[in-house]
Amino acid sequence: MQLYAILRRSGWRSGEELEQAAARSTEVGNEQMPDEVRWIRSYVLEEGGGSVGTVCIYEATSPQAIRKHSSLADLPVDEIIPIADTVLVRPDPQPASR
């Protein structure tokens, strides 16, 4: 599988909507496409006006598999970018409490 970054700009009007989308994504990935896509992590973007977007890191067999997963889970996809390599300087910090 190849590693990809998926940009989803202003995909949700609230954090609650994003949580529902994450549940759908997990269900589709785990139950319908376990050999084609694997969600690794996401970074939530503040998009202004209360809306949020994400940069998601996935392993997938192809960009088409990511698009199929997104369609089944009703997720937006603005851009799919293959990741060439990973340079880890420090681990991700603990999530900020809100």
C-alpha positions as a LaTeX table, in Angstrom:
\begin{tabular}{lrrr}
\hline
Residue & $x$ (\AA) & $y$ (\AA) & $z$ (\AA) \\
\hline
Met1 & 0.00 & 0.00 & 0.00 \\
Gln2 & 1.04 & 3.61 & $-0.64$ \\
Leu3 & 0.80 & 6.44 & 1.89 \\
Tyr4 & $-1.38$ & 9.45 & 0.90 \\
Ala5 & $-2.34$ & 12.83 & 2.33 \\
Ile6 & $-5.96$ & 13.80 & 1.68 \\
Leu7 & $-6.96$ & 17.44 & 1.90 \\
Arg8 & $-10.56$ & 18.09 & 2.91 \\
Arg9 & $-11.13$ & 21.88 & 3.13 \\
Ser10 & $-14.15$ & 23.28 & 4.99 \\
Gly11 & $-15.78$ & 19.85 & 4.92 \\
Trp12 & $-17.85$ & 20.26 & 8.07 \\
Arg13 & $-19.77$ & 23.03 & 9.78 \\
Ser14 & $-18.83$ & 21.84 & 13.26 \\
Gly15 & $-16.70$ & 19.47 & 15.26 \\
Glu16 & $-19.81$ & 17.36 & 15.90 \\
Glu17 & $-20.34$ & 16.89 & 12.15 \\
Leu18 & $-16.69$ & 15.88 & 11.84 \\
Glu19 & $-17.11$ & 13.28 & 14.61 \\
Gln20 & $-20.04$ & 11.75 & 12.73 \\
Ala21 & $-17.97$ & 11.69 & 9.53 \\
Ala22 & $-15.10$ & 10.01 & 11.39 \\
Ala23 & $-17.46$ & 7.27 & 12.59 \\
Arg24 & $-18.69$ & 6.67 & 9.02 \\
Ser25 & $-15.11$ & 6.63 & 7.73 \\
Thr26 & $-14.03$ & 4.08 & 10.34 \\
Glu27 & $-17.01$ & 1.84 & 9.63 \\
Val28 & $-16.51$ & 1.85 & 5.84 \\
Gly29 & $-12.76$ & 1.35 & 6.15 \\
Asn30 & $-12.96$ & $-1.45$ & 8.69 \\
Glu31 & $-16.01$ & $-3.30$ & 7.36 \\
Gln32 & $-16.19$ & $-2.70$ & 3.61 \\
Met33 & $-12.62$ & $-1.93$ & 2.49 \\
Pro34 & $-10.14$ & $-3.31$ & 5.04 \\
Asp35 & $-7.71$ & $-4.52$ & 2.36 \\
Glu36 & $-7.87$ & $-1.29$ & 0.32 \\
Val37 & $-7.68$ & 1.66 & 2.75 \\
Arg38 & $-6.36$ & 2.23 & 6.25 \\
Trp39 & $-6.86$ & 5.52 & 8.11 \\
Ile40 & $-3.67$ & 6.45 & 9.97 \\
Arg41 & $-4.36$ & 9.92 & 11.44 \\
Ser42 & $-5.97$ & 13.29 & 10.76 \\
Tyr43 & $-5.15$ & 16.87 & 11.59 \\
Val44 & $-8.19$ & 19.11 & 12.05 \\
Leu45 & $-7.98$ & 22.53 & 10.39 \\
Glu46 & $-9.71$ & 25.65 & 11.66 \\
Glu47 & $-11.38$ & 27.06 & 8.54 \\
Gly48 & $-13.12$ & 30.09 & 10.05 \\
Gly49 & $-16.73$ & 30.68 & 10.90 \\
Gly50 & $-16.78$ & 27.52 & 12.99 \\
Ser51 & $-16.20$ & 25.19 & 10.04 \\
Val52 & $-13.40$ & 22.65 & 10.05 \\
Gly53 & $-11.40$ & 20.78 & 7.45 \\
Thr54 & $-8.82$ & 18.04 & 7.71 \\
Val55 & $-5.54$ & 16.75 & 6.39 \\
Cys56 & $-5.86$ & 12.97 & 6.61 \\
Ile57 & $-3.09$ & 10.42 & 6.30 \\
Tyr58 & $-4.16$ & 7.10 & 4.79 \\
Glu59 & $-2.55$ & 3.97 & 3.46 \\
Ala60 & $-4.37$ & 2.82 & 0.33 \\
Thr61 & $-3.98$ & 0.65 & $-2.71$ \\
Ser62 & $-4.67$ & 3.62 & $-5.01$ \\
Pro63 & $-6.20$ & 7.11 & $-5.20$ \\
Gln64 & $-9.29$ & 5.41 & $-6.67$ \\
Ala65 & $-9.65$ & 3.35 & $-3.48$ \\
Ile66 & $-9.53$ & 6.57 & $-1.44$ \\
Arg67 & $-12.20$ & 8.15 & $-3.65$ \\
Lys68 & $-14.40$ & 5.05 & $-3.33$ \\
His69 & $-13.98$ & 5.07 & 0.46 \\
Ser70 & $-14.80$ & 8.78 & 0.58 \\
Ser71 & $-17.90$ & 8.28 & $-1.55$ \\
Leu72 & $-19.18$ & 5.39 & 0.57 \\
Ala73 & $-18.54$ & 7.34 & 3.79 \\
Asp74 & $-19.92$ & 10.62 & 2.35 \\
Leu75 & $-16.65$ & 12.52 & 2.85 \\
Pro76 & $-15.34$ & 15.40 & 0.72 \\
Val77 & $-12.02$ & 15.07 & $-1.12$ \\
Asp78 & $-10.30$ & 18.19 & $-2.42$ \\
Glu79 & $-6.92$ & 16.68 & $-3.17$ \\
Ile80 & $-5.08$ & 13.35 & $-2.85$ \\
Ile81 & $-1.29$ & 13.63 & $-2.64$ \\
Pro82 & 1.06 & 10.62 & $-2.63$ \\
Ile83 & 3.57 & 10.80 & 0.23 \\
Ala84 & 7.13 & 10.12 & $-0.93$ \\
Asp85 & 8.75 & 9.76 & 2.50 \\
Thr86 & 8.35 & 10.55 & 6.19 \\
Val87 & 10.75 & 12.67 & 8.22 \\
Leu88 & 9.88 & 12.46 & 11.90 \\
Val89 & 11.65 & 15.14 & 13.94 \\
Arg90 & 9.38 & 14.87 & 16.99 \\
Pro91 & 6.26 & 12.87 & 17.76 \\
Asp92 & 2.94 & 14.68 & 17.44 \\
Pro93 & 2.20 & 16.80 & 20.52 \\
Gln94 & $-0.70$ & 15.89 & 22.75 \\
Pro95 & $-4.01$ & 17.32 & 21.42 \\
Ala96 & $-4.88$ & 20.74 & 22.78 \\
Ser97 & $-7.78$ & 20.68 & 25.21 \\
Arg98 & $-10.74$ & 22.79 & 24.17 \\
\hline
\end{tabular}
